[in-house]
């Protein structure tokens, strides 16, 4: 029997019911992105990932590298490749939903950065209108200039957008602080109620929260000319199975 067709916003809701990550205890499951690169490209890829994180363009410094033939989360790494497991930014949506925050995941897109300041979304794919992860699609379309942002402060990066009810503003801030304290980063911008954020309108009595995309590092690796395949919203993994970028 074939699996039913699911739009991305429904997949986010399903994952939200399964994520168990506790930022204060640093335990539980998070949503991961899975990327494949060639073995010989691993060292330069890790260097780019470190640059991306130090510039504030990645979600977390938690990562795991697995070699060809290794099996994790029902996935076997193909020969000639290394797999890179990273934290998906949609983990934030899951944590907010589990904390009772009225939340609508809007979509993922490309944000223009000017002198290290986010200006506006220049394109966006809505979660309710696609069965594919928007950032995965945009990486394949080569729509970013993340290396320019890293080295010069201006360019285009991947980001996603959600809206939260204004009455939950204090709780949203609390969750974001907990994530920051546990090593998560990547909050791009935080809106005020009833006002568009980076050009994206929000519903009445809601405020926008924009976060850098979890696949920015992979997009930067692709920009540098290396072969990379990314599967965003790959599934769930225990945070304890992920190490730290600086360990590689």
Backbone as CSV, one residue per row, in Angstrom:
resi,resn,N_x,N_y,N_z,CA_x,CA_y,CA_z,C_x,C_y,C_z
1,UNK,0.848,-1.202,0.000,0.000,0.000,0.000,0.874,1.238,0.000
2,UNK,0.575,2.189,-0.881,1.360,3.407,-0.984,1.076,4.334,0.187
3,UNK,2.117,5.073,0.607,1.929,6.053,1.668,1.059,7.200,1.169
4,UNK,0.215,7.770,2.038,-0.640,8.883,1.618,0.188,10.126,1.315
5,UNK,-0.317,10.957,0.420,0.333,12.211,0.080,0.207,13.178,1.260
6,UNK,1.339,13.725,1.696,1.334,14.625,2.850,2.012,15.939,2.496
7,UNK,1.317,17.034,2.750,1.935,18.335,2.569,2.880,18.608,3.739
8,UNK,3.836,19.482,3.516,4.911,19.672,4.481,4.403,20.163,5.827
9,UNK,3.378,21.000,5.841,2.865,21.473,7.135,2.302,20.323,7.969
10,UNK,1.745,19.305,7.312,1.253,18.133,8.042,2.409,17.286,8.566
11,UNK,3.494,17.202,7.792,4.674,16.465,8.258,5.276,17.156,9.481
12,UNK,5.287,18.486,9.474,5.809,19.241,10.622,4.980,18.939,11.862
13,UNK,3.664,18.904,11.713,2.784,18.608,12.845,3.042,17.200,13.382
14,UNK,3.252,16.239,12.483,3.514,14.863,12.914,4.817,14.781,13.703
15,UNK,5.852,15.444,13.205,7.129,15.435,13.918,7.009,16.131,15.269
16,UNK,6.194,17.166,15.333,6.040,17.905,16.586,5.529,17.016,17.708
17,UNK,4.738,16.014,17.343,4.199,15.093,18.350,5.227,14.054,18.795
18,UNK,6.339,13.958,18.054,7.345,12.945,18.368,8.636,13.522,18.929
19,UNK,8.913,14.794,18.673,10.124,15.421,19.214,10.029,15.473,20.737
20,UNK,11.091,15.036,21.405,11.093,15.010,22.874,12.239,15.831,23.451
21,UNK,12.915,16.618,22.630,14.116,17.323,23.081,13.809,18.308,24.199
22,UNK,14.633,18.245,25.249,14.554,19.169,26.380,15.826,20.021,26.359
23,UNK,15.719,21.311,25.973,16.926,22.144,25.867,17.698,22.278,27.175
24,UNK,16.996,22.326,28.305,17.685,22.493,29.580,18.497,21.255,29.952
25,UNK,17.948,20.069,29.665,18.637,18.825,29.979,19.517,18.345,28.824
26,UNK,19.297,18.917,27.640,20.009,18.517,26.421,19.841,17.025,26.166
27,UNK,18.610,16.565,26.284,18.284,15.163,26.034,17.014,15.082,25.189
28,UNK,16.832,13.942,24.533,15.619,13.729,23.751,15.897,13.745,22.254
29,UNK,14.835,13.630,21.475,14.958,13.549,20.020,14.757,14.907,19.357
30,UNK,15.479,15.089,18.242,15.339,16.285,17.414,15.106,15.836,15.968
31,UNK,14.685,16.755,15.133,14.524,16.471,13.704,15.878,16.675,13.023
32,UNK,16.237,15.768,12.137,17.523,15.891,11.467,17.375,16.133,9.965
33,UNK,18.415,16.746,9.394,18.622,16.791,7.953,19.761,15.841,7.634
34,UNK,19.670,15.140,6.525,20.693,14.187,6.119,21.286,14.623,4.786
35,UNK,22.612,14.730,4.744,23.292,15.131,3.514,24.385,14.134,3.170
36,UNK,24.582,13.911,1.888,25.635,13.031,1.394,26.654,13.834,0.611
37,UNK,27.941,13.566,0.875,29.014,14.152,0.084,30.008,13.042,-0.250
38,UNK,30.883,13.295,-1.203,31.917,12.320,-1.533,32.968,12.291,-0.424
39,UNK,33.524,11.117,-0.186,34.509,10.959,0.886,35.658,11.946,0.772
40,UNK,36.145,12.165,-0.446,37.305,13.029,-0.629,36.992,14.507,-0.387
41,UNK,35.691,14.825,-0.313,35.290,16.223,-0.092,34.964,16.520,1.364
42,UNK,35.106,15.527,2.239,34.662,15.698,3.623,35.423,16.813,4.345
43,UNK,36.741,16.851,4.212,37.527,17.855,4.940,37.170,19.286,4.530
44,UNK,37.146,19.617,3.219,36.739,20.986,2.859,35.283,21.280,3.215
45,UNK,34.428,20.253,3.173,33.025,20.461,3.540,32.894,20.842,5.008
46,UNK,33.640,20.157,5.872,33.607,20.482,7.297,34.133,21.887,7.558
47,UNK,35.146,22.297,6.806,35.685,23.648,6.951,34.626,24.691,6.620
48,UNK,33.849,24.443,5.556,32.776,25.369,5.165,31.675,25.370,6.220
49,UNK,31.362,24.200,6.762,30.337,24.112,7.803,30.739,24.934,9.024
50,UNK,32.005,24.880,9.385,32.480,25.649,10.541,32.392,27.146,10.275
51,UNK,32.722,27.551,9.056,32.590,28.967,8.687,31.136,29.413,8.754
52,UNK,30.257,28.563,8.243,28.825,28.889,8.243,28.316,29.059,9.666
53,UNK,28.732,28.154,10.548,28.268,28.244,11.930,28.842,29.467,12.636
54,UNK,30.120,29.757,12.433,30.738,30.901,13.105,30.148,32.225,12.645
55,UNK,29.563,32.233,11.451,28.921,33.446,10.933,27.485,33.566,11.401
56,UNK,26.965,32.543,12.086,25.597,32.570,12.576,24.561,32.149,11.562
57,UNK,24.984,31.414,10.537,24.062,31.034,9.468,23.619,29.582,9.546
58,UNK,23.932,28.905,10.649,23.453,27.539,10.833,22.688,27.445,12.146
59,UNK,21.926,26.381,12.288,21.029,26.227,13.427,21.764,25.772,14.680
60,UNK,22.720,24.859,14.497,23.364,24.248,15.649,24.741,23.736,15.254
61,UNK,25.604,23.579,16.248,26.920,22.980,15.997,26.914,21.473,16.256
62,UNK,25.719,20.912,16.449,25.597,19.466,16.653,25.601,18.777,15.285
63,UNK,26.423,17.747,15.159,26.594,17.084,13.869,27.098,15.663,14.096
64,UNK,26.871,14.804,13.120,27.444,13.465,13.145,27.867,13.093,11.732
65,UNK,29.025,12.502,11.624,29.522,12.027,10.339,29.529,10.507,10.369
66,UNK,28.930,9.881,9.381,28.940,8.418,9.290,29.545,8.005,7.949
67,UNK,30.264,6.889,7.983,30.978,6.405,6.806,30.116,5.468,5.976
68,UNK,30.606,5.174,4.792,29.917,4.256,3.884,29.685,2.914,4.564
69,UNK,28.473,2.391,4.403,28.122,1.099,4.977,27.505,1.178,6.354
70,UNK,27.686,2.306,7.058,27.094,2.444,8.389,25.591,2.651,8.273
71,UNK,24.874,2.156,9.268,23.413,2.228,9.258,22.919,2.937,10.509
72,UNK,22.179,4.007,10.295,21.590,4.774,11.391,20.179,5.180,10.964
73,UNK,19.236,5.057,11.901,17.848,5.462,11.616,17.327,4.821,10.326
74,UNK,17.608,3.519,10.157,17.122,2.746,9.006,17.706,3.212,7.680
75,UNK,18.830,3.943,7.735,19.462,4.419,6.502,20.890,3.906,6.453
76,UNK,21.287,3.337,5.310,22.646,2.849,5.109,23.379,3.787,4.163
77,UNK,24.529,4.280,4.579,25.301,5.225,3.775,25.887,4.500,2.567
78,UNK,25.668,5.017,1.349,26.171,4.329,0.149,27.694,4.392,0.036
79,UNK,28.250,3.486,-0.752,29.694,3.432,-0.950,30.211,4.711,-1.617
80,UNK,31.416,5.119,-1.191,32.041,6.306,-1.770,31.565,7.613,-1.171
81,UNK,30.655,7.520,-0.196,30.063,8.735,0.375,30.220,8.773,1.888
82,UNK,30.131,9.961,2.422,29.994,10.184,3.858,28.666,10.874,4.087
83,UNK,28.012,10.538,5.188,26.727,11.158,5.521,26.927,12.163,6.648
84,UNK,26.297,13.310,6.500,26.371,14.356,7.517,24.976,14.562,8.083
85,UNK,24.839,14.328,9.389,23.566,14.478,10.076,23.593,15.796,10.841
86,UNK,22.659,16.680,10.564,22.594,17.977,11.235,21.186,18.220,11.764
87,UNK,21.043,19.214,12.621,19.743,19.520,13.225,18.921,20.379,12.269
88,UNK,17.688,19.990,12.059,16.766,20.745,11.211,16.148,21.888,12.011
89,UNK,16.013,23.039,11.381,15.460,24.211,12.066,13.996,24.025,12.436
90,UNK,13.313,23.056,11.818,11.910,22.801,12.144,11.786,22.233,13.561
91,UNK,12.903,21.816,14.159,12.882,21.411,15.568,12.309,22.526,16.431
92,UNK,12.589,23.780,16.077,12.030,24.921,16.816,10.509,24.900,16.789
93,UNK,9.927,24.656,15.620,8.466,24.603,15.511,7.903,23.495,16.403
94,UNK,8.575,22.351,16.401,8.113,21.241,17.221,8.137,21.595,18.700
95,UNK,9.215,22.241,19.153,9.321,22.612,20.562,8.257,23.640,20.945
96,UNK,7.998,24.598,20.073,6.979,25.606,20.361,5.589,24.968,20.440
97,UNK,5.295,24.080,19.504,3.986,23.418,19.510,3.808,22.559,20.752
98,UNK,4.876,21.859,21.153,4.784,21.003,22.335,4.643,21.822,23.615
99,UNK,5.098,23.049,23.607,4.953,23.925,24.769,3.605,24.646,24.780
100,UNK,2.763,24.363,23.801,1.421,24.944,23.773,1.315,26.284,23.090
101,UNK,2.333,26.664,22.307,2.298,27.949,21.606,1.451,27.819,20.341
102,UNK,0.389,28.626,20.187,-0.378,28.634,18.931,0.549,29.059,17.797
103,UNK,0.775,28.154,16.836,1.831,28.338,15.845,1.367,27.907,14.469
104,UNK,1.723,28.682,13.467,1.465,28.318,12.082,2.785,28.357,11.315
105,UNK,3.352,27.211,10.942,4.532,27.222,10.077,4.124,27.757,8.700
106,UNK,4.782,28.799,8.222,4.373,29.442,6.973,5.102,28.866,5.771
107,UNK,6.427,28.910,5.793,7.157,28.389,4.643,8.643,28.662,4.741
108,UNK,9.361,28.205,3.726,10.799,28.431,3.652,11.134,29.165,2.383
109,UNK,12.191,29.954,2.424,12.536,30.734,1.246,13.942,31.295,1.298
110,UNK,14.158,32.303,0.473,15.459,32.955,0.346,15.356,34.358,0.910
111,UNK,16.304,34.723,1.776,16.323,36.051,2.388,17.531,36.828,1.901
112,UNK,17.297,38.051,1.509,18.377,38.953,1.099,19.070,39.520,2.338
113,UNK,20.392,39.415,2.376,21.194,39.952,3.468,22.033,41.103,2.929
114,UNK,21.975,42.243,3.612,22.743,43.417,3.204,23.562,43.905,4.394
115,UNK,24.890,43.798,4.271,25.791,44.184,5.354,25.396,43.484,6.667
116,UNK,25.181,42.182,6.542,24.870,41.280,7.660,23.529,41.592,8.330
117,UNK,22.672,42.318,7.642,21.336,42.622,8.154,20.289,42.020,7.223
118,UNK,19.372,41.189,7.741,18.324,40.627,6.874,17.367,41.720,6.405
119,UNK,17.094,41.743,5.110,16.234,42.779,4.538,14.834,42.271,4.199
120,UNK,14.760,41.179,3.413,13.438,40.710,2.983,13.551,39.318,2.381
121,UNK,12.445,38.596,2.434,12.338,37.364,1.667,12.172,37.734,0.198
122,UNK,13.000,37.173,-0.657,12.863,37.415,-2.094,12.084,36.300,-2.784
123,UNK,11.941,35.166,-2.117,11.121,34.066,-2.629,10.722,33.182,-1.464
124,UNK,9.622,32.466,-1.633,9.145,31.592,-0.561,8.242,30.506,-1.131
125,UNK,8.385,29.303,-0.566,7.474,28.203,-0.854,6.692,27.915,0.415
126,UNK,5.376,27.899,0.312,4.528,27.698,1.472,4.446,26.218,1.835
127,UNK,4.548,25.933,3.134,4.476,24.549,3.590,3.153,23.893,3.223
128,UNK,2.075,24.664,3.235,0.761,24.075,2.962,0.563,23.779,1.480
129,UNK,1.497,24.236,0.635,1.309,24.103,-0.803,2.311,23.158,-1.461
130,UNK,3.151,22.491,-0.653,4.151,21.598,-1.233,4.320,20.352,-0.368
131,UNK,4.616,19.235,-1.026,4.912,17.999,-0.309,6.413,17.838,-0.103
132,UNK,7.206,18.721,-0.690,8.659,18.706,-0.538,9.083,19.799,0.427
133,UNK,10.202,19.572,1.122,10.716,20.627,1.988,11.185,21.791,1.125
134,UNK,10.696,23.011,1.374,11.058,24.157,0.534,12.557,24.404,0.430
135,UNK,13.282,24.279,1.540,14.716,24.562,1.506,15.480,23.503,0.718
136,UNK,14.993,22.275,0.761,15.604,21.215,-0.051,15.464,21.548,-1.530
137,UNK,14.299,22.047,-1.917,14.058,22.442,-3.306,14.954,23.612,-3.694
138,UNK,15.055,24.599,-2.814,15.823,25.804,-3.133,17.318,25.525,-3.212
139,UNK,17.815,24.583,-2.399,19.221,24.193,-2.508,19.494,23.613,-3.891
140,UNK,18.589,22.789,-4.372,18.785,22.159,-5.678,18.722,23.173,-6.820
141,UNK,18.053,24.304,-6.588,17.905,25.333,-7.621,19.037,26.351,-7.608
142,UNK,19.975,26.223,-6.657,21.141,27.103,-6.573,20.716,28.581,-6.533
143,UNK,19.860,28.891,-5.565,19.306,30.248,-5.449,20.018,31.101,-4.403
144,UNK,21.067,30.570,-3.779,21.702,31.267,-2.665,23.080,31.827,-3.036
145,UNK,23.582,32.697,-2.187,24.967,33.193,-2.279,25.502,33.290,-0.849
146,UNK,25.493,32.141,-0.173,25.851,32.090,1.241,27.328,32.388,1.461
147,UNK,28.190,31.941,0.557,29.612,32.228,0.693,29.875,33.726,0.635
148,UNK,29.094,34.451,-0.158,29.233,35.911,-0.201,28.854,36.534,1.138
149,UNK,27.815,35.995,1.776,27.420,36.499,3.092,28.513,36.209,4.113
150,UNK,29.083,35.010,4.059,30.136,34.637,5.000,31.355,35.549,4.865
151,UNK,31.779,35.792,3.637,33.035,36.511,3.409,32.877,38.020,3.248
152,UNK,31.682,38.461,2.810,31.516,39.889,2.519,30.329,40.532,3.243
153,UNK,29.435,39.714,3.834,28.332,40.264,4.610,27.067,40.539,3.833
154,UNK,27.080,40.308,2.529,25.885,40.560,1.718,25.673,39.397,0.752
155,UNK,24.403,39.071,0.514,24.063,37.970,-0.378,22.694,37.431,-0.047
156,UNK,22.485,36.158,-0.311,21.189,35.524,-0.069,21.380,34.211,0.680
157,UNK,20.539,33.983,1.684,20.606,32.754,2.481,19.240,32.088,2.512
158,UNK,19.215,30.859,3.002,17.961,30.140,3.196,17.420,30.422,4.591
159,UNK,16.119,30.563,4.697,15.482,30.817,5.994,14.059,30.300,5.949
160,UNK,13.468,30.143,7.116,12.065,29.762,7.168,11.311,30.675,8.126
161,UNK,10.017,30.638,7.991,9.162,31.596,8.685,7.974,30.872,9.303
162,UNK,7.687,31.271,10.547,6.464,30.802,11.190,5.837,31.983,11.914
163,UNK,4.552,31.858,12.252,3.887,32.905,13.015,3.353,32.312,14.307
164,UNK,3.492,33.061,15.399,3.057,32.626,16.720,2.065,33.649,17.271
165,UNK,1.104,33.192,18.049,0.106,34.100,18.606,0.755,35.099,19.548
166,UNK,0.303,36.338,19.483,0.914,37.410,20.251,0.842,37.170,21.764
167,UNK,-0.179,36.454,22.229,-0.311,36.196,23.660,0.766,35.246,24.174
168,UNK,1.427,34.553,23.247,2.468,33.606,23.649,3.863,34.206,23.511
169,UNK,3.965,35.516,23.354,5.265,36.153,23.109,6.282,35.825,24.196
170,UNK,5.862,35.890,25.468,6.797,35.618,26.565,7.272,34.167,26.530
171,UNK,6.360,33.238,26.229,6.716,31.826,26.183,7.648,31.544,25.004
172,UNK,7.397,32.189,23.870,8.270,32.027,22.709,9.680,32.500,23.057
173,UNK,9.779,33.654,23.707,11.081,34.164,24.119,11.795,33.213,25.065
174,UNK,11.037,32.590,25.961,11.617,31.644,26.915,12.199,30.422,26.193
175,UNK,11.435,29.884,25.231,11.904,28.727,24.472,13.159,29.076,23.671
176,UNK,13.175,30.258,23.054,14.340,30.677,22.277,15.569,30.839,23.167
177,UNK,15.373,31.371,24.365,16.491,31.523,25.305,17.032,30.158,25.723
178,UNK,16.132,29.199,25.948,16.557,27.853,26.332,17.368,27.202,25.210
179,UNK,16.921,27.401,23.978,17.641,26.838,22.845,19.022,27.464,22.700
180,UNK,19.093,28.784,22.850,20.381,29.474,22.742,21.356,28.978,23.801
181,UNK,20.852,28.780,25.011,21.706,28.313,26.102,22.224,26.897,25.854
182,UNK,21.509,26.105,25.052,21.933,24.731,24.783,22.721,24.618,23.479
183,UNK,23.087,25.760,22.896,23.948,25.733,21.724,23.248,25.904,20.397
184,UNK,21.929,26.106,20.413,21.209,26.357,19.175,21.240,27.865,18.880
185,UNK,21.252,28.183,17.606,21.300,29.594,17.220,20.469,29.771,15.968
186,UNK,20.693,30.866,15.268,20.062,31.016,13.973,18.760,31.788,13.937
187,UNK,18.392,32.471,15.037,17.212,33.324,14.967,17.543,34.527,14.102
188,UNK,16.836,34.661,13.002,17.135,35.710,12.030,16.447,37.012,12.379
189,UNK,15.182,36.935,12.739,14.435,38.146,13.089,13.177,37.760,13.846
190,UNK,12.727,38.665,14.703,11.557,38.448,15.548,10.637,39.641,15.346
191,UNK,9.402,39.394,14.891,8.510,40.482,14.547,7.669,40.961,15.717
192,UNK,6.850,41.960,15.433,5.885,42.457,16.395,4.487,42.111,15.885
193,UNK,3.503,42.014,16.780,2.168,41.561,16.361,1.571,42.398,15.229
194,UNK,0.933,41.703,14.306,0.149,42.310,13.225,0.991,43.063,12.196
195,UNK,2.301,42.879,12.219,3.191,43.595,11.300,3.966,42.577,10.474
196,UNK,4.035,42.753,9.138,4.811,41.816,8.316,6.262,41.742,8.779
197,UNK,6.845,40.556,8.617,8.244,40.344,8.978,9.029,39.995,7.718
198,UNK,10.030,40.803,7.422,10.862,40.618,6.224,9.995,40.511,4.966
199,UNK,8.920,41.295,4.949,8.040,41.347,3.789,6.947,40.300,3.760
200,UNK,6.927,39.404,4.743,5.915,38.337,4.773,4.805,38.726,5.750
201,UNK,3.562,38.825,5.289,2.468,39.199,6.188,2.159,38.106,7.198
202,UNK,1.626,38.505,8.342,1.209,37.551,9.376,-0.287,37.720,9.623
203,UNK,-0.887,36.713,10.237,-2.314,36.751,10.540,-2.590,37.755,11.656
204,UNK,-3.816,38.274,11.731,-4.168,39.177,12.837,-3.902,38.537,14.191
205,UNK,-3.297,39.288,15.096,-2.940,38.872,16.453,-1.788,37.869,16.486
206,UNK,-1.081,37.741,15.390,0.095,36.876,15.331,1.342,37.714,15.070
207,UNK,2.502,37.149,15.392,3.785,37.795,15.118,4.687,36.786,14.419
208,UNK,5.587,37.275,13.595,6.446,36.402,12.827,7.755,36.091,13.532
209,UNK,8.270,34.884,13.292,9.598,34.481,13.761,10.316,33.856,12.571
210,UNK,11.445,34.456,12.178,12.231,33.940,11.058,13.511,33.319,11.592
211,UNK,13.886,32.179,11.034,15.076,31.457,11.476,15.887,31.026,10.269
212,UNK,17.218,31.039,10.395,18.054,30.596,9.294,17.774,29.132,8.999
213,UNK,17.927,28.749,7.761,17.638,27.383,7.360,18.699,26.405,7.817
214,UNK,18.272,25.209,8.182,19.200,24.191,8.631,20.078,23.642,7.524
215,UNK,19.764,23.970,6.259,20.540,23.469,5.128,21.462,24.530,4.527
216,UNK,21.657,25.653,5.224,22.537,26.696,4.702,23.958,26.198,4.474
217,UNK,24.475,25.408,5.416,25.845,24.915,5.273,25.976,24.046,4.027
218,UNK,24.966,23.206,3.763,25.023,22.345,2.588,24.933,23.156,1.296
219,UNK,24.116,24.219,1.339,24.031,25.096,0.172,25.372,25.780,-0.085
220,UNK,26.065,26.163,0.991,27.380,26.796,0.845,28.391,25.812,0.271
221,UNK,28.326,24.552,0.702,29.219,23.520,0.163,28.976,23.343,-1.330
222,UNK,27.707,23.354,-1.710,27.345,23.227,-3.130,27.849,24.434,-3.918
223,UNK,27.744,25.633,-3.327,28.242,26.837,-3.990,29.742,26.751,-4.255
224,UNK,30.455,26.062,-3.351,31.907,25.941,-3.492,32.302,24.927,-4.568
225,UNK,31.325,24.284,-5.178,31.605,23.377,-6.284,31.657,21.911,-5.928
226,UNK,31.258,21.557,-4.706,31.291,20.155,-4.290,29.926,19.505,-4.498
227,UNK,29.966,18.212,-4.789,28.720,17.456,-4.946,28.106,17.202,-3.577
228,UNK,26.833,17.513,-3.439,26.125,17.283,-2.184,24.656,17.034,-2.486
229,UNK,24.079,16.074,-1.789,22.646,15.790,-1.883,22.070,15.886,-0.477
230,UNK,21.011,16.659,-0.328,20.441,16.892,0.996,18.990,16.447,1.051
231,UNK,18.666,15.770,2.131,17.273,15.424,2.411,16.887,16.117,3.709
232,UNK,16.118,17.189,3.577,15.656,17.919,4.749,14.472,17.195,5.381
233,UNK,14.197,17.518,6.662,13.117,16.844,7.384,13.258,15.329,7.254
234,UNK,14.483,14.855,7.518,14.754,13.446,7.284,14.086,12.504,8.262
235,UNK,13.908,12.946,9.498,13.327,12.092,10.518,13.760,12.543,11.895
236,UNK,13.760,11.629,12.841,14.088,11.946,14.226,15.335,11.196,14.660
237,UNK,16.166,11.861,15.463,17.376,11.239,15.994,17.590,11.748,17.411
238,UNK,18.119,10.886,18.274,18.405,11.304,19.644,19.581,12.263,19.645
239,UNK,19.452,13.360,20.372,20.493,14.379,20.396,21.815,13.801,20.894
240,UNK,21.750,12.750,21.693,22.958,12.116,22.205,23.781,11.427,21.133
241,UNK,23.174,11.155,19.966,23.896,10.532,18.866,24.640,11.556,18.016
242,UNK,24.459,12.834,18.319,25.136,13.893,17.572,26.287,14.442,18.392
243,UNK,27.422,14.606,17.747,28.565,15.216,18.416,28.580,16.716,18.171
244,UNK,29.775,17.301,18.217,29.934,18.740,18.035,30.850,19.013,16.852
245,UNK,30.530,20.059,16.115,31.272,20.392,14.906,32.756,20.569,15.192
246,UNK,33.085,21.181,16.332,34.488,21.436,16.650,35.271,20.145,16.932
247,UNK,34.583,19.026,17.098,35.265,17.749,17.345,35.782,17.119,16.050
248,UNK,35.384,17.675,14.913,35.786,17.104,13.619,36.841,17.984,12.960
